[in-house]
Amino acid sequence: MLFPLSMLSQDALETLPRFTLGRVFTDWGMDPVPFVVTVWAVGLYVLGVRVLNRRGDRWPVGRTLSFVGLGMGAFFFATSSGLGRYDTTLLSVHMVQHMILSMVVPLALALGAPVTLALRTLPATPRRWLLAVLHSRVATVLSFAPLAFVLYVASPWALYFSSWYDASLASAYVHQMMHIHLVLVGTLFFWPLMGIDPVPGRVSHPFRVLLTLMTLPFHAFLGVTIMGGTTLIGGAHYLALREGPMGAWLPPVLEDQHLAGGILWASGDLIGVVFFAVLFIQWVRQSMREAAREDRRLDLAERRAR
């Protein structure tokens, strides 16, 4: 994915050095699409924070670090580091990239509350446009929690057990669209569940926790299915790579596929449990705030009764 868009299918067969963990952090490339998206997203977010600061309003530093550092940083890392260089060479590397784009990036962006920031800093006309989008029927339907859940858990099955993944290996355009799809579907699912931004589809804390718990077995089942499967995913592409010079260091296709399934299983459950913990903490804090408000209301009523 770090090569010219029209050359992916040819350059994917180019000889790459043996993959090591070190290459993930040292083998970087400048893919224009992720670079432009990252620069614009970070630039607009930082501009919004500066607008708030100039008029004396406070914006939590943690939100900025979450959006800029963890969210967009993870997006750029997943698409432009060594993960991006080897994501069409090893299915296991692609799977790490998949989990970052579909879970880490959406969660971190949601914690950054960019919609709230935009509503507080945009001029009147763009703000009305944003509100119109948020209240549109399309946004309401796409963020409907059960639909977002089905899209989120079904997309990986459709990706790896249809011709979609093969097409992403043969076409740079489909490859880029796959990355965008992973982030968008993750955003549709996690953003309303996080409940920080005023986006449609937000539900009560018990239902948020339930939906999060329901995703865990789907990730586990898909990971186990890939680990135990004997049908190759992207088999023609990966077998062709092993007929060339890289065959000297590439692991057997099925072995790498089994590793990819294990990565999907373990990382999906780990990130899901972390998100469950975040939701549970939010739920407890909200309950404590509601209890405190109710205590104040009762105290006020008691004083008035005297």
Secondary structure as UniProt FT lines:
FT   HELIX           5..7
FT   HELIX           8..11
FT   TURN            12..13
FT   HELIX           21..26
FT   HELIX           32..54
FT   TURN            55..56
FT   HELIX           61..64
FT   HELIX           65..72
FT   HELIX           73..80
FT   HELIX           82..86
FT   TURN            87..89
FT   HELIX           91..99
FT   HELIX           100..104
FT   HELIX           105..111
FT   HELIX           114..121
FT   HELIX           124..134
FT   HELIX           137..142
FT   HELIX           145..160
FT   HELIX           164..170
FT   HELIX           172..194
FT   TURN            200..201
FT   HELIX           205..228
FT   TURN            233..234
FT   HELIX           235..242
FT   HELIX           245..248
FT   HELIX           253..305
//
